[in-house]
Amino acid sequence: MRPRTEATGRGISRLSALGMVNSLGSDTRTIWTRLAQGDQGSLVMDEELFPGQSVRVGRVDAALPQVPDGLRRYRCRNNSLALCALRQIEAEVRAAVREHGPARVGVVMGSSTSGVAASEAAYASWRETGLAPADYSYSQHELGGLALFLAECCGVSGPAYTLSTACSSSAKVFSCAQALLEMGLCDAVMTGGADSLCRLTVQGFGSLQATSQSPCNSMSRNRRGFNVGEGAALFLLTRAEGGIQLLGVGESSDAHHMSAPDPEGVGAAAAMAAALADAGLEAGAIDYINLHGTGTELNDKMESKAVSRILPGVPASSTKPLIGHTLGAAGAMEVGFCWLALASPIDGKILLPPHCWDGEKDSALCALALTKPGQFLETGAGRAFMSNSFGFGGSNCSVVIGRQRW
């Protein structure tokens, strides 16, 4: 969308294709339809992840593809989710491999769980029988396995690695993927993230009192926390012009606390400002913000301060009340929601993801322009959206994407 400029040094990079699966569905059309309607019906109660306690989660109910026998060492739910998303863009990825060669296509993924659920099952078996299941391999669990699995699926031999920076994991991949293009190491990069439900994360966040029995109610005075979700979102990043472009990425570190954000939102604001600078855009050019929006007291307070400071009055919403918090996949998932909005205008109107909440404002928060059901923008001029992802350890990332013509 933008030519390389002296201000940013960033070259043209197109988000050429998107594959996605989450609790709303296993294809982008179904997901976007339910998302635009504000459908919270996929957040369900689960009795298995937290023994003795029911928890509300965003579980994928769709039948998932099985990892092929030739790659059985990678066989786990997390990689099946990634494979579901891959199959939606596989034709584009294989076309890139044919055009540029296997060594010129890279894979950069984000995850925080990888195949932990497979290791949980293997450990339970070992405790009971003294043996791990015959089909268990550490490659199912190892974080780097996600990118290596996808690379082998597509016959890619370029750089392939996985980032794990908690909830910012698959937001930060966009910066890494862009760098591979700018350094001339790759001509196309498959990038995104995947995370799957497991006891470790559900019980861990439960012990931190960060989860809610009711759907996430971000920015409300009645908020109780978030619901853990699962899913995968994969993009193909190329140097092509037109379409939906990756405009900028901003990263920062709070250097404040291992699990709590800086209460003033200093790090979050720095990431947002850095993303604007990288995109070469003024604050007034941003038309919508996908909030990190976890519905926890600390996040809502600091994010409302940061957004009010950097992008006051910009329409904003959290999509976690619709699919849960997909953790390491959340960054790519929520950039994906922005992509779907920009890619799916109807009658010249861009529908914005609604902010689903009870409407009870918290007077302790800085006021935000939270979107309402049916709220839209006209296509016309170019549009730019920002997505925020803030992880444990103060690992912050904001991503800006946009479209100039329809």
Beta strands, then each sheet from edge to edge (+ up, - down):
strand 1: 14-21
strand 2: 43-46
strand 3: 55-58
strand 4: 105-110
strand 5: 160-163
strand 6: 188-195
strand 7: 228-229
strand 8: 231-238
strand 9: 244-253
strand 10: 286-290
strand 11: 315-317
strand 12: 349-351
strand 13: 369-370
strand 14: 376-378
strand 15: 383-391
strand 16: 395-403
sheet 1: 1+ 8- 6+ 4+ 5+
sheet 2: 2+ 3- 7-
sheet 3: 9+ 16- 15+ 10+ 11+ 13+
sheet 4: 12+ 14-
end
